[in-house]
Amino acid sequence: MSESSTQTNHCAGVSPSSLWTANTATSLTMKVDTSECNFLETPLYFTSIGGLANHFCLTGYDGIYVPTKESFQIYVEATCGGWNGTDFLAAAQTDAWDVNWMGFYA
C-alpha cells in the first residue's frame, strides 16, 4: 500500500520498495495502488525513483502502463550493475528503491 496525500484534483505518494516484483530476468515491475486518492477520473501520473543507492542505474520507471483511477503499473530495467533475476529484486529491496508518484487532473 502506498502512503498518499490527497487534495481535490491531485494526490501524491510513495510506494515502498517492498512492492517490486520480478517481471523478466532483466526487469522489475510495480503496481502502484492509488485507490486511497479517490480520483473521480483517471489522472495523469508522474513518477520518480528514490533510494539509498544505485537508483541512477534504473530506466523506464517514467513509463506509465494501464492507468486507472485506482492504480497504474511501471517497469524498470538496469543500465548498470549487471543484475538479473533475483539479484535485481534483491538490489531493489536492499537499496530501497521507492517510487515517488503524483496524479492530477484538471
C-alpha positions in Angstrom: 0.0 0.0 0.0 1.2 3.5 -0.8 1.3 6.4 1.6 -0.6 9.3 0.0 -1.6 12.9 0.4 -4.9 13.8 -1.2 -6.3 17.1 -2.5 -9.3 18.0 -4.7 -7.8 17.2 -8.0 -4.4 15.8 -7.2 -2.8 13.2 -4.9 0.8 12.1 -4.3 2.5 9.3 -2.5 5.4 7.0 -2.1 5.1 3.3 -2.8 7.7 1.2 -0.9 10.4 -0.9 -2.5 8.8 -4.0 -1.0 6.2 -3.8 -3.8 8.7 -4.6 -6.6 8.2 -8.0 -8.3 10.3 -9.7 -10.9 8.9 -9.2 -14.4 11.6 -10.9 -16.5 15.2 -11.9 -15.8 16.2 -8.3 -16.5 13.2 -6.2 -15.4 11.1 -5.4 -12.4 7.5 -4.2 -12.2 5.4 -2.5 -9.6 1.6 -1.9 -9.5 1.1 1.4 -7.7 -2.2 1.5 -5.7 -3.8 4.9 -5.8 -7.2 3.9 -4.6 -6.9 6.0 -1.4 -6.8 9.1 -3.6 -10.5 8.6 -4.6 -9.9 10.1 -8.0 -13.1 10.9 -9.9 -11.4 10.2 -13.2 -8.1 8.7 -14.4 -5.4 11.3 -13.7 -2.1 12.0 -15.4 0.5 10.1 -13.4 4.2 11.1 -12.9 6.9 9.1 -11.2 10.5 9.3 -9.9 12.6 6.8 -8.0 14.2 7.4 -4.7 16.6 5.1 -2.8 19.7 4.6 -0.8 22.0 3.6 -3.7 22.1 2.7 -7.4 18.7 4.1 -8.4 20.6 6.1 -11.0 21.0 2.8 -12.8 17.3 2.4 -13.5 15.5 3.3 -16.7 11.8 3.1 -17.8 10.2 4.0 -14.4 8.6 7.1 -16.0 6.6 5.0 -18.5 3.0 4.6 -17.1 1.1 1.5 -18.1 -2.6 0.6 -17.6 -3.5 3.8 -15.8 -6.9 3.8 -14.0 -8.5 5.9 -11.2 -7.2 3.2 -8.7 -3.7 2.3 -9.9 -1.0 2.2 -12.6 1.9 -0.1 -13.5 5.5 0.7 -14.1 8.5 -1.3 -15.2 12.3 -0.8 -14.7 15.4 -2.1 -16.3 19.0 -1.5 -15.2 21.6 0.3 -17.3 24.4 -0.7 -15.0 25.0 -3.1 -12.1 24.9 -6.4 -14.0 21.8 -7.5 -12.1 19.4 -10.1 -13.3 16.7 -12.3 -11.8 16.7 -12.5 -8.0 19.9 -10.3 -7.8 17.9 -7.4 -9.3 15.0 -7.8 -7.0 17.3 -8.1 -4.0 19.0 -4.9 -5.1 15.6 -3.1 -5.2 15.0 -4.2 -1.6 18.5 -3.6 -0.2 18.8 -0.2 -1.9 15.2 0.8 -1.0 14.1 1.9 -4.5 10.8 3.6 -3.5 8.5 5.0 -6.2 7.5 8.7 -5.7 4.3 9.4 -7.7 1.8 12.1 -8.3 -1.5 12.0 -10.1 -3.6 15.0 -11.1 -6.4 16.2 -13.5 -8.0 19.5 -14.3 
